[in-house]
């Protein structure tokens, strides 16, 4: 597919005006995400209250795919219970690596399906997934998430 | 009488249509239904038909392992491999064939010098001089050497245009300076360094100097005797040859006193369990079966480039660089990274605040291949405070019409990101 189909208005909009940009001052969880391929580098901070995400923010330097993914992620997970968030992380990962057909299967991704097309751009999959890895790392109290090694969505399949 | 010339005339401007017809990939590949616009030549260039044919002929009629074989094919392959060494020697104008070592690439050649010369002759407190614009291949082997020996890496700064600050370079020399290794042409910025002057300074201080020619030999004639460098390295696949073969030129006297890099077959004269006697140069550095087919095809690539003519190549590439620079500069918000006075046809740029990876992905929709990223030169990116650039790098088979396509596509990206 033409990648311009991926660069839809919603993604370009979130790239230009990222939601929840910055830091949660009184965060309970945080993590740093790195994609050495393109130098994407983000920080996710969040505050858990009663087992749900009460506040979440991100900042850093990244390409449009990564930034829009992070922005839409923060909007999608705010207010959700941790187990719901982990389900979304898994579904997002499955969608972008081609294991979940969002048109057919049941899922909770909603507008996040605009990233489905990234599965056809293998070198950009990591850009889309990085914020989700970083969120997962924050929730599991890992300081740094990377798109390489065990977390490599391509190698790990 | 034949109306069609059999080959590109040896003088006058390039017949681009004929030249492009020599490169099958340029017409056989379409991307998103569009003709390929290949502007990633600094990463790897394409291979013309005569080089492909040479590879096929070798594999079809000449292949066997070289040296020591008493049979027919081994002699044929050995002759072709050693003839390739002669072709490389003439290409660089080295004095002797034995000053030409086949390696697997430039990285391998630099590691060979770091190991064979550096580990043998550098000690604690000694210093190695490089520049701020080096490729990681000309940084990391020296860092590893410094770590092992307790030596120190000294870095000559570059200015905003991407030129080495020569006064600062010269100031780095002191009695502890034991080796210099600098790039001839920057892969990220396109800067052509004043290597003749840099070599003269090293010579003045009595320090051996290596030149990384990975981005140079495809753009300009190189004469290692006129330059008077001690080592010069280049690679096959950026010179329209195959991957897997590179070249290290070294002055015979230096190569002779160096340690072998890798131990194994072919690099020995005799082996007993008590003592091994190393082979003479260059074989001392060519342990194991070398890239035979690749070296022979590299020689064919050199013949091809010579036939086209490096002067004509340089003239056409100058025009491509000038036109591309003008075309991109005319687009508001486009910033060109690397504005040295002397540049090879390498153009790094930044489009507004659009991340280079987005630029590269979108240019690909138009069939345009550019490289995006840090170009294995992260210190250069840090120098300019950017994570990456998009880089268009031109070869002599590129056209002004392709530059127009690049500029139009960049305008489209900019509009998309509004």
Interface residues (C-beta under 8 A of the other chain):
Chain A: X2 X3 X4 X7 X12 X15 X16 X37 X38 X39 X41 X61 X62 X63 X64 X65 X121 X124 X127
Chain B: X32 X354 X355 X356 X357 X358 X361 X362 X364 X365 X372 X373 X374 X381 X387 X388 X416 X417 X418
